[in-house]
Amino acid sequence: MYLQYYGFSRKPFELVPKVDALFLGETHKEGLAVLKYGVISDKGFLLLTGAVGTGKTTLVNCLAASLEMSENLCLISNPNLNVVEFYHYFAAKIGLQFDGNKALFLLDFAEYLEKCKATEKKILLIIDEAHALPVEVLEEIRLLANLSAENPGSMSIFLVGQPELLERLAEKRLLPLRQRISMRFHLEPLSYEDTQQYILFRLNAAGAQQGALFTRKAIDAIDKAAEGNPRVINILCDHALLTGYSRNVLRIDHNIVRECVEQQKLPGDEEFYILPKEKKFWQRGFFWLLLIFICLEGVGIWVLFRFGLFDDVWHYVQNVWQGFWQFLQNMLNRG
């Protein structure tokens, strides 16, 4: 709706970015480097964790694209698979057959690993949302890792998931799998600088005709509300642009962002969409007014000391106070 109004060629804040609109913050660059190193150096088992919406799936897709693997790449995005379904999917992705007999498949798989090692090819198994995998499937993955260990360099396995994955792997029955993890990386939220660059990058990639479409205060508000989460940033920016369009506003200010933050709040969103209440004028000016009063009082005392008038003024204040106190007592006695 707002594309033509703001001069965009496409939506700038789509939740699933196109390749030319892929922005990698410092933490994503580091994570991508770690994952690539894991493949190149044959580290075997790798673990990538990050909170919801931090860009784990985006990073995995970026890794898969950068490796340019036309075969032997198995990316599982749906973890709700039982053991049989897992083997069917995995076998199909690497060009093998699975007829329900796991023993026969493991024999074929071991032979295929030997061929991969001989031809210097590699199998890459990436499991997204691995924190939701059944324990039984995780144990089967460990079994595959054991077979690949007999042919070093023939297979790499990446487990990608939310921090709860670490708790799953801490279970006693999964301790052997946990011990096989040679590298791990945790995706941190975007910094303020990355958030600012992220918003500008997405706007420019969409063909924005106006440079400062979001004011500095608006970006500050988005950063505070999203806490560096790219998904939340996308949602807030998209909502803010729609609100700006509906009001014929060419620049998005912090008031629009604040309104969008309030509208986006849903039960369970306690970690995001939180902005401190904006201080009223008298609250913002009270501190400075008090500071000015204290400074003037200090200057006044210094002047009195400088010209030797402090004792006279002090005695005058005491007399006034005593007179007022006597007057007050008289009034009370009459009452």
Protein Blocks (a to p, Z undefined) as FASTA:
>chain_A
ZZmmnopabdfkbfbdcfklcccdfklmmmmmmmmmmmmnonopacddddehilmmmmmm
mmmmmnopabhpacdfblcbcfklmmmmmmmmnopacehiaklmmmmmmmmmmmmmmnop
acddddehklmpcfklmmmmmmmmmmmmmmghiaccdddddfklmmmmmpmklmmmmmmp
mbdcddddddfklmmmmmmmmmmmnopabfblpafklmmmmmmmnnopaklmmmmmmmmm
mmmmmnopabdcfklmmmmmmmmpcghilmgoiacddddfklmmmmmmmmmmmmmmmmmm
mmmmmnopmmmmmmmmmmmmmmmmmmmmmmmmmZZ
